[in-house]
Amino acid sequence: MKIKGLFKSVWDFGNSTIITPAELDTETGDLTVEIYHCETTELFYLDEEIFIDEDKNEYEVCPECHNFIMREKMFEGEGNGIDYDGQKICSNPYCESNWV
């Protein structure tokens, strides 16, 4: 399912923010961001990127590939259960951030 929302990028220790329309595929974690032309060339350090859905839920965007959201890293737990270990990984299984 695809949901509409906003893609927010925060720059230079919170001094600059760019917000543009986006769409998130909730099954794959893939983001489609509307192209945005920024008038300034004074952006130097990317702090974070977030997808915000229409209900104001925020999803961290992968700092490596910038095209997918981060998800909780799950592992096989005791018995037949699945547990969460407190880490997040990129939704894109081929992203370099998942290779560590």
A tleap script that builds the chain and sets N, CA, C and O, in Angstrom:
source leaprc.protein.ff14SB
mol = sequence {
  NMET LYS ILE LYS GLY LEU PHE LYS SER VAL
  TRP ASP PHE GLY ASN SER THR ILE ILE THR
  PRO ALA GLU LEU ASP THR GLU THR GLY ASP
  LEU THR VAL GLU ILE TYR HIE CYS GLU THR
  THR GLU LEU PHE TYR LEU ASP GLU GLU ILE
  PHE ILE ASP GLU ASP LYS ASN GLU TYR GLU
  VAL CYS PRO GLU CYS HIE ASN PHE ILE MET
  ARG GLU LYS MET PHE GLU GLY GLU GLY ASN
  GLY ILE ASP TYR ASP GLY GLN LYS ILE CYS
  SER ASN PRO TYR CYS GLU SER ASN TRP CVAL
}
set mol.1.N position { 0.845 -1.172 0.000 }
set mol.1.CA position { 0.000 0.000 0.000 }
set mol.1.C position { 0.898 1.246 0.000 }
set mol.1.O position { 1.929 1.283 0.671 }
set mol.2.N position { 0.498 2.227 -0.740 }
set mol.2.CA position { 1.253 3.480 -0.790 }
set mol.2.C position { 0.502 4.553 -0.014 }
set mol.2.O position { -0.717 4.690 -0.117 }
set mol.3.N position { 1.274 5.312 0.772 }
set mol.3.CA position { 0.668 6.405 1.530 }
set mol.3.C position { 1.378 7.712 1.186 }
set mol.3.O position { 2.584 7.740 0.941 }
set mol.4.N position { 0.608 8.775 1.174 }
set mol.4.CA position { 1.154 10.091 0.866 }
set mol.4.C position { 1.616 10.774 2.145 }
set mol.4.O position { 1.119 10.503 3.238 }
set mol.5.N position { 2.579 11.664 1.973 }
set mol.5.CA position { 3.084 12.410 3.110 }
set mol.5.C position { 4.103 13.433 2.662 }
set mol.5.O position { 4.056 13.926 1.535 }
set mol.6.N position { 5.022 13.745 3.553 }
set mol.6.CA position { 6.056 14.742 3.285 }
set mol.6.C position { 7.433 14.154 3.549 }
set mol.6.O position { 7.619 13.364 4.475 }
set mol.7.N position { 8.385 14.545 2.734 }
set mol.7.CA position { 9.781 14.188 2.924 }
set mol.7.C position { 10.467 15.431 3.478 }
set mol.7.O position { 10.432 16.500 2.869 }
set mol.8.N position { 11.088 15.273 4.640 }
set mol.8.CA position { 11.717 16.411 5.314 }
set mol.8.C position { 13.208 16.129 5.451 }
set mol.8.O position { 13.605 15.102 6.000 }
set mol.9.N position { 14.031 17.049 4.949 }
set mol.9.CA position { 15.472 16.939 5.160 }
set mol.9.C position { 15.932 18.138 5.976 }
set mol.9.O position { 15.573 19.282 5.696 }
set mol.10.N position { 16.734 17.844 6.991 }
set mol.10.CA position { 17.220 18.866 7.926 }
set mol.10.C position { 18.726 19.008 7.707 }
set mol.10.O position { 19.458 18.018 7.692 }
set mol.11.N position { 19.174 20.246 7.538 }
set mol.11.CA position { 20.556 20.541 7.176 }
set mol.11.C position { 21.224 21.477 8.185 }
set mol.11.O position { 20.571 22.247 8.889 }
set mol.12.N position { 22.530 21.377 8.223 }
set mol.12.CA position { 23.384 22.327 8.941 }
set mol.12.C position { 22.956 22.551 10.384 }
set mol.12.O position { 22.706 23.676 10.815 }
set mol.13.N position { 22.880 21.432 11.124 }
set mol.13.CA position { 22.579 21.452 12.551 }
set mol.13.C position { 21.221 22.084 12.855 }
set mol.13.O position { 21.057 22.788 13.851 }
set mol.14.N position { 20.245 21.816 11.968 }
set mol.14.CA position { 18.884 22.291 12.167 }
set mol.14.C position { 18.617 23.697 11.672 }
set mol.14.O position { 17.515 24.214 11.858 }
set mol.15.N position { 19.594 24.327 11.049 }
set mol.15.CA position { 19.411 25.698 10.584 }
set mol.15.C position { 18.635 25.804 9.280 }
set mol.15.O position { 18.104 26.871 8.970 }
set mol.16.N position { 18.556 24.719 8.504 }
set mol.16.CA position { 17.821 24.729 7.239 }
set mol.16.C position { 16.993 23.456 7.130 }
set mol.16.O position { 17.446 22.372 7.497 }
set mol.17.N position { 15.779 23.602 6.622 }
set mol.17.CA position { 14.888 22.460 6.438 }
set mol.17.C position { 14.239 22.567 5.064 }
set mol.17.O position { 13.811 23.642 4.646 }
set mol.18.N position { 14.173 21.434 4.370 }
set mol.18.CA position { 13.483 21.370 3.078 }
set mol.18.C position { 12.382 20.330 3.214 }
set mol.18.O position { 12.638 19.210 3.657 }
set mol.19.N position { 11.157 20.691 2.834 }
set mol.19.CA position { 10.013 19.782 2.909 }
set mol.19.C position { 9.376 19.721 1.529 }
set mol.19.O position { 9.111 20.748 0.906 }
set mol.20.N position { 9.134 18.493 1.060 }
set mol.20.CA position { 8.555 18.305 -0.260 }
set mol.20.C position { 7.594 17.109 -0.220 }
set mol.20.O position { 7.773 16.219 0.610 }
set mol.21.N position { 6.581 17.065 -1.094 }
set mol.21.CA position { 5.653 15.932 -1.115 }
set mol.21.C position { 6.380 14.622 -1.435 }
set mol.21.O position { 7.360 14.598 -2.179 }
set mol.22.N position { 5.867 13.536 -0.850 }
set mol.22.CA position { 6.467 12.229 -1.072 }
set mol.22.C position { 5.412 11.147 -0.904 }
set mol.22.O position { 4.301 11.400 -0.438 }
set mol.23.N position { 5.790 9.933 -1.299 }
set mol.23.CA position { 4.913 8.785 -1.164 }
set mol.23.C position { 5.749 7.604 -0.665 }
set mol.23.O position { 6.870 7.389 -1.127 }
set mol.24.N position { 5.198 6.843 0.277 }
set mol.24.CA position { 5.888 5.702 0.866 }
set mol.24.C position { 5.140 4.427 0.534 }
set mol.24.O position { 3.932 4.329 0.752 }
set mol.25.N position { 5.863 3.447 0.005 }
set mol.25.CA position { 5.321 2.111 -0.193 }
set mol.25.C position { 5.530 1.380 1.127 }
set mol.25.O position { 6.660 1.037 1.473 }
set mol.26.N position { 4.452 1.138 1.865 }
set mol.26.CA position { 4.571 0.579 3.208 }
set mol.26.C position { 5.051 -0.871 3.204 }
set mol.26.O position { 5.568 -1.345 4.216 }
set mol.27.N position { 4.892 -1.578 2.102 }
set mol.27.CA position { 5.346 -2.966 2.039 }
set mol.27.C position { 6.851 -3.055 1.824 }
set mol.27.O position { 7.517 -3.872 2.461 }
set mol.28.N position { 7.396 -2.229 0.938 }
set mol.28.CA position { 8.823 -2.309 0.612 }
set mol.28.C position { 9.662 -1.286 1.360 }
set mol.28.O position { 10.872 -1.460 1.499 }
set mol.29.N position { 9.028 -0.211 1.845 }
set mol.29.CA position { 9.767 0.873 2.497 }
set mol.29.C position { 10.360 1.852 1.509 }
set mol.29.O position { 11.115 2.741 1.901 }
set mol.30.N position { 10.035 1.707 0.230 }
set mol.30.CA position { 10.568 2.559 -0.830 }
set mol.30.C position { 9.879 3.923 -0.825 }
set mol.30.O position { 8.656 4.014 -0.719 }
set mol.31.N position { 10.686 4.981 -0.940 }
set mol.31.CA position { 10.172 6.353 -0.985 }
set mol.31.C position { 10.233 6.914 -2.393 }
set mol.31.O position { 11.210 6.708 -3.113 }
set mol.32.N position { 9.196 7.616 -2.774 }
set mol.32.CA position { 9.193 8.381 -4.017 }
set mol.32.C position { 9.023 9.834 -3.614 }
set mol.32.O position { 7.987 10.228 -3.077 }
set mol.33.N position { 10.051 10.623 -3.879 }
set mol.33.CA position { 10.054 12.020 -3.457 }
set mol.33.C position { 9.898 12.912 -4.675 }
set mol.33.O position { 10.578 12.724 -5.683 }
set mol.34.N position { 8.996 13.888 -4.577 }
set mol.34.CA position { 8.818 14.849 -5.653 }
set mol.34.C position { 10.090 15.689 -5.761 }
set mol.34.O position { 10.619 16.158 -4.754 }
set mol.35.N position { 10.568 15.873 -6.972 }
set mol.35.CA position { 11.791 16.645 -7.199 }
set mol.35.C position { 11.564 18.077 -6.724 }
set mol.35.O position { 10.536 18.695 -7.003 }
set mol.36.N position { 12.543 18.573 -6.009 }
set mol.36.CA position { 12.453 19.911 -5.451 }
set mol.36.C position { 13.683 20.698 -5.865 }
set mol.36.O position { 14.812 20.236 -5.697 }
set mol.37.N position { 13.466 21.876 -6.400 }
set mol.37.CA position { 14.580 22.741 -6.769 }
set mol.37.C position { 14.840 23.715 -5.633 }
set mol.37.O position { 13.975 24.511 -5.267 }
set mol.38.N position { 16.026 23.641 -5.090 }
set mol.38.CA position { 16.388 24.492 -3.966 }
set mol.38.C position { 17.191 25.683 -4.477 }
set mol.38.O position { 18.179 25.514 -5.191 }
set mol.39.N position { 16.771 26.863 -4.115 }
set mol.39.CA position { 17.421 28.086 -4.585 }
set mol.39.C position { 18.802 28.311 -3.975 }
set mol.39.O position { 19.642 28.983 -4.573 }
set mol.40.N position { 19.036 27.760 -2.807 }
set mol.40.CA position { 20.298 28.023 -2.129 }
set mol.40.C position { 21.337 26.939 -2.432 }
set mol.40.O position { 20.989 25.781 -2.662 }
set mol.41.N position { 22.561 27.312 -2.429 }
set mol.41.CA position { 23.659 26.342 -2.537 }
set mol.41.C position { 24.438 26.327 -1.231 }
set mol.41.O position { 25.559 25.822 -1.176 }
set mol.42.N position { 23.851 26.873 -0.196 }
set mol.42.CA position { 24.510 27.013 1.093 }
set mol.42.C position { 24.241 25.850 2.044 }
set mol.42.O position { 24.461 25.985 3.247 }
set mol.43.N position { 23.773 24.711 1.533 }
set mol.43.CA position { 23.539 23.543 2.371 }
set mol.43.C position { 24.801 22.697 2.378 }
set mol.43.O position { 25.316 22.328 1.322 }
set mol.44.N position { 25.302 22.387 3.584 }
set mol.44.CA position { 26.566 21.679 3.663 }
set mol.44.C position { 26.461 20.327 4.357 }
set mol.44.O position { 26.980 19.336 3.843 }
set mol.45.N position { 25.804 20.264 5.509 }
set mol.45.CA position { 25.795 19.055 6.319 }
set mol.45.C position { 24.363 18.555 6.478 }
set mol.45.O position { 23.513 19.257 7.025 }
set mol.46.N position { 24.095 17.333 5.997 }
set mol.46.CA position { 22.768 16.734 6.131 }
set mol.46.C position { 22.645 16.098 7.507 }
set mol.46.O position { 23.372 15.157 7.826 }
set mol.47.N position { 21.723 16.610 8.329 }
set mol.47.CA position { 21.508 16.090 9.680 }
set mol.47.C position { 20.672 14.818 9.652 }
set mol.47.O position { 21.069 13.787 10.196 }
set mol.48.N position { 19.505 14.903 9.010 }
set mol.48.CA position { 18.596 13.757 8.981 }
set mol.48.C position { 17.540 13.945 7.899 }
set mol.48.O position { 17.306 15.047 7.404 }
set mol.49.N position { 16.910 12.819 7.550 }
set mol.49.CA position { 15.796 12.831 6.606 }
set mol.49.C position { 14.677 12.001 7.224 }
set mol.49.O position { 14.916 10.946 7.813 }
set mol.50.N position { 13.458 12.496 7.078 }
set mol.50.CA position { 12.305 11.857 7.704 }
set mol.50.C position { 11.136 11.868 6.717 }
set mol.50.O position { 10.939 12.843 5.992 }
set mol.51.N position { 10.369 10.787 6.696 }
set mol.51.CA position { 9.096 10.769 5.987 }
set mol.51.C position { 8.010 10.931 7.036 }
set mol.51.O position { 8.018 10.235 8.052 }
set mol.52.N position { 7.069 11.852 6.797 }
set mol.52.CA position { 5.969 12.112 7.725 }
set mol.52.C position { 4.667 11.808 7.000 }
set mol.52.O position { 4.356 12.439 5.990 }
set mol.53.N position { 3.897 10.837 7.513 }
set mol.53.CA position { 2.644 10.494 6.847 }
set mol.53.C position { 1.540 11.469 7.240 }
set mol.53.O position { 1.760 12.376 8.043 }
set mol.54.N position { 0.352 11.277 6.669 }
set mol.54.CA position { -0.758 12.202 6.896 }
set mol.54.C position { -1.242 12.205 8.342 }
set mol.54.O position { -1.891 13.159 8.771 }
set mol.55.N position { -0.932 11.144 9.105 }
set mol.55.CA position { -1.307 11.068 10.524 }
set mol.55.C position { -0.195 11.583 11.433 }
set mol.55.O position { -0.255 11.426 12.652 }
set mol.56.N position { 0.825 12.202 10.825 }
set mol.56.CA position { 1.967 12.784 11.546 }
set mol.56.C position { 2.923 11.736 12.135 }
set mol.56.O position { 3.740 12.063 12.996 }
set mol.57.N position { 2.826 10.471 11.674 }
set mol.57.CA position { 3.800 9.454 12.066 }
set mol.57.C position { 5.092 9.715 11.307 }
set mol.57.O position { 5.064 10.015 10.113 }
set mol.58.N position { 6.222 9.602 11.994 }
set mol.58.CA position { 7.513 9.877 11.376 }
set mol.58.C position { 8.292 8.583 11.166 }
set mol.58.O position { 8.306 7.703 12.027 }
set mol.59.N position { 8.943 8.485 9.998 }
set mol.59.CA position { 9.750 7.328 9.641 }
set mol.59.C position { 11.147 7.821 9.285 }
set mol.59.O position { 11.306 8.673 8.411 }
set mol.60.N position { 12.154 7.283 9.961 }
set mol.60.CA position { 13.538 7.650 9.670 }
set mol.60.C position { 13.921 7.136 8.288 }
set mol.60.O position { 13.637 5.987 7.951 }
set mol.61.N position { 14.561 7.979 7.490 }
set mol.61.CA position { 15.021 7.601 6.155 }
set mol.61.C position { 16.467 7.125 6.261 }
set mol.61.O position { 17.245 7.653 7.056 }
set mol.62.N position { 16.815 6.132 5.461 }
set mol.62.CA position { 18.163 5.569 5.495 }
set mol.62.C position { 19.201 6.645 5.180 }
set mol.62.O position { 19.107 7.299 4.142 }
set mol.63.N position { 20.184 6.840 6.055 }
set mol.63.CA position { 21.209 7.858 5.819 }
set mol.63.C position { 22.224 7.459 4.751 }
set mol.63.O position { 23.041 8.280 4.335 }
set mol.64.N position { 22.177 6.204 4.306 }
set mol.64.CA position { 23.121 5.729 3.290 }
set mol.64.C position { 22.548 5.871 1.881 }
set mol.64.O position { 23.159 6.514 1.028 }
set mol.65.N position { 21.372 5.275 1.630 }
set mol.65.CA position { 20.811 5.285 0.264 }
set mol.65.C position { 19.799 6.412 0.052 }
set mol.65.O position { 19.570 6.818 -1.087 }
set mol.66.N position { 19.194 6.921 1.119 }
set mol.66.CA position { 18.248 8.050 1.084 }
set mol.66.C position { 16.950 7.751 0.335 }
set mol.66.O position { 16.177 8.672 0.071 }
set mol.67.N position { 16.691 6.491 -0.014 }
set mol.67.CA position { 15.502 6.146 -0.794 }
set mol.67.C position { 14.547 5.196 -0.097 }
set mol.67.O position { 13.483 4.886 -0.631 }
set mol.68.N position { 14.910 4.732 1.087 }
set mol.68.CA position { 14.087 3.776 1.824 }
set mol.68.C position { 14.053 4.182 3.291 }
set mol.68.O position { 14.939 4.887 3.775 }
set mol.69.N position { 13.012 3.723 3.992 }
set mol.69.CA position { 12.937 4.000 5.427 }
set mol.69.C position { 13.703 2.929 6.203 }
set mol.69.O position { 13.982 1.844 5.693 }
set mol.70.N position { 14.029 3.265 7.439 }
set mol.70.CA position { 14.674 2.320 8.338 }
set mol.70.C position { 13.594 1.518 9.049 }
set mol.70.O position { 12.525 2.039 9.369 }
set mol.71.N position { 13.888 0.230 9.293 }
set mol.71.CA position { 12.954 -0.651 9.997 }
set mol.71.C position { 13.677 -1.339 11.140 }
set mol.71.O position { 14.906 -1.412 11.162 }
set mol.72.N position { 12.909 -1.837 12.076 }
set mol.72.CA position { 13.493 -2.557 13.201 }
set mol.72.C position { 14.126 -3.853 12.710 }
set mol.72.O position { 13.537 -4.587 11.917 }
set mol.73.N position { 15.335 -4.122 13.193 }
set mol.73.CA position { 16.047 -5.351 12.841 }
set mol.73.C position { 15.494 -6.478 13.702 }
set mol.73.O position { 15.560 -6.423 14.930 }
set mol.74.N position { 14.959 -7.483 13.060 }
set mol.74.CA position { 14.360 -8.605 13.768 }
set mol.74.C position { 15.284 -9.812 13.666 }
set mol.74.O position { 16.021 -9.962 12.692 }
set mol.75.N position { 15.237 -10.658 14.669 }
set mol.75.CA position { 16.016 -11.892 14.631 }
set mol.75.C position { 15.201 -13.008 15.266 }
set mol.75.O position { 14.248 -12.766 16.007 }
set mol.76.N position { 15.601 -14.236 14.955 }
set mol.76.CA position { 14.898 -15.387 15.483 }
set mol.76.C position { 15.173 -15.503 16.964 }
set mol.76.O position { 16.327 -15.589 17.385 }
set mol.77.N position { 14.117 -15.505 17.754 }
set mol.77.CA position { 14.259 -15.557 19.204 }
set mol.77.C position { 14.123 -16.971 19.738 }
set mol.77.O position { 14.190 -17.948 18.992 }
set mol.78.N position { 13.934 -17.054 21.022 }
set mol.78.CA position { 13.757 -18.342 21.678 }
set mol.78.C position { 12.487 -19.013 21.151 }
set mol.78.O position { 11.478 -18.347 20.916 }
set mol.79.N position { 12.543 -20.299 20.971 }
set mol.79.CA position { 11.380 -21.032 20.466 }
set mol.79.C position { 11.077 -20.633 19.037 }
set mol.79.O position { 11.969 -20.634 18.189 }
set mol.80.N position { 9.830 -20.294 18.762 }
set mol.80.CA position { 9.408 -19.901 17.412 }
set mol.80.C position { 9.210 -18.400 17.281 }
set mol.80.O position { 8.699 -17.925 16.266 }
set mol.81.N position { 9.610 -17.652 18.299 }
set mol.81.CA position { 9.342 -16.221 18.316 }
set mol.81.C position { 10.334 -15.406 17.505 }
set mol.81.O position { 11.427 -15.875 17.185 }
set mol.82.N position { 9.945 -14.182 17.176 }
set mol.82.CA position { 10.796 -13.215 16.504 }
set mol.82.C position { 10.979 -12.061 17.482 }
set mol.82.O position { 10.007 -11.570 18.054 }
set mol.83.N position { 12.211 -11.633 17.674 }
set mol.83.CA position { 12.503 -10.583 18.637 }
set mol.83.C position { 13.119 -9.372 17.944 }
set mol.83.O position { 13.651 -9.470 16.838 }
set mol.84.N position { 13.036 -8.249 18.610 }
set mol.84.CA position { 13.631 -7.003 18.154 }
set mol.84.C position { 14.840 -6.735 19.018 }
set mol.84.O position { 14.753 -6.808 20.244 }
set mol.85.N position { 15.992 -6.419 18.389 }
set mol.85.CA position { 17.208 -6.240 19.180 }
set mol.85.C position { 17.599 -4.777 19.400 }
set mol.85.O position { 18.706 -4.501 19.864 }
set mol.86.N position { 16.697 -3.829 19.071 }
set mol.86.CA position { 16.982 -2.423 19.317 }
set mol.86.C position { 17.685 -1.712 18.174 }
set mol.86.O position { 17.875 -0.497 18.228 }
set mol.87.N position { 18.072 -2.441 17.148 }
set mol.87.CA position { 18.755 -1.833 16.002 }
set mol.87.C position { 17.781 -1.619 14.860 }
set mol.87.O position { 16.731 -2.257 14.787 }
set mol.88.N position { 18.150 -0.703 13.965 }
set mol.88.CA position { 17.359 -0.483 12.761 }
set mol.88.C position { 18.228 -0.762 11.547 }
set mol.88.O position { 19.440 -0.548 11.571 }
set mol.89.N position { 17.586 -1.247 10.476 }
set mol.89.CA position { 18.269 -1.487 9.211 }
set mol.89.C position { 17.446 -0.868 8.087 }
set mol.89.O position { 16.258 -0.592 8.256 }
set mol.90.N position { 18.077 -0.655 6.954 }
set mol.90.CA position { 17.394 -0.098 5.790 }
set mol.90.C position { 16.402 -1.118 5.233 }
set mol.90.O position { 16.671 -2.319 5.243 }
set mol.91.N position { 15.261 -0.642 4.751 }
set mol.91.CA position { 14.252 -1.504 4.139 }
set mol.91.C position { 14.738 -2.115 2.838 }
set mol.91.O position { 14.228 -3.147 2.402 }
set mol.92.N position { 15.720 -1.482 2.218 }
set mol.92.CA position { 16.293 -1.993 0.973 }
set mol.92.C position { 17.325 -3.068 1.327 }
set mol.92.O position { 18.376 -2.744 1.881 }
set mol.93.N position { 17.052 -4.327 1.022 }
set mol.93.CA position { 17.988 -5.387 1.403 }
set mol.93.C position { 19.348 -5.269 0.716 }
set mol.93.O position { 20.310 -5.898 1.158 }
set mol.94.N position { 19.450 -4.482 -0.347 }
set mol.94.CA position { 20.702 -4.321 -1.081 }
set mol.94.C position { 21.484 -3.079 -0.676 }
set mol.94.O position { 22.552 -2.815 -1.228 }
set mol.95.N position { 20.971 -2.319 0.275 }
set mol.95.CA position { 21.635 -1.096 0.717 }
set mol.95.C position { 22.947 -1.427 1.438 }
set mol.95.O position { 23.010 -2.373 2.223 }
set mol.96.N position { 23.970 -0.653 1.169 }
set mol.96.CA position { 25.271 -0.859 1.779 }
set mol.96.C position { 25.228 -0.735 3.304 }
set mol.96.O position { 26.062 -1.330 3.987 }
set mol.97.N position { 24.294 0.009 3.842 }
set mol.97.CA position { 24.217 0.167 5.306 }
set mol.97.C position { 23.893 -1.153 5.997 }
set mol.97.O position { 24.161 -1.295 7.190 }
set mol.98.N position { 23.327 -2.114 5.286 }
set mol.98.CA position { 22.971 -3.407 5.869 }
set mol.98.C position { 24.118 -4.412 5.808 }
set mol.98.O position { 23.974 -5.529 6.304 }
set mol.99.N position { 25.237 -4.047 5.222 }
set mol.99.CA position { 26.337 -4.985 5.010 }
set mol.99.C position { 27.269 -5.112 6.200 }
set mol.99.O position { 28.222 -5.888 6.149 }
set mol.100.N position { 27.020 -4.369 7.273 }
set mol.100.CA position { 27.917 -4.440 8.439 }
set mol.100.C position { 27.559 -5.568 9.358 }
set mol.100.O position { 28.215 -5.762 10.381 }
savepdb mol mol.pdb
quit
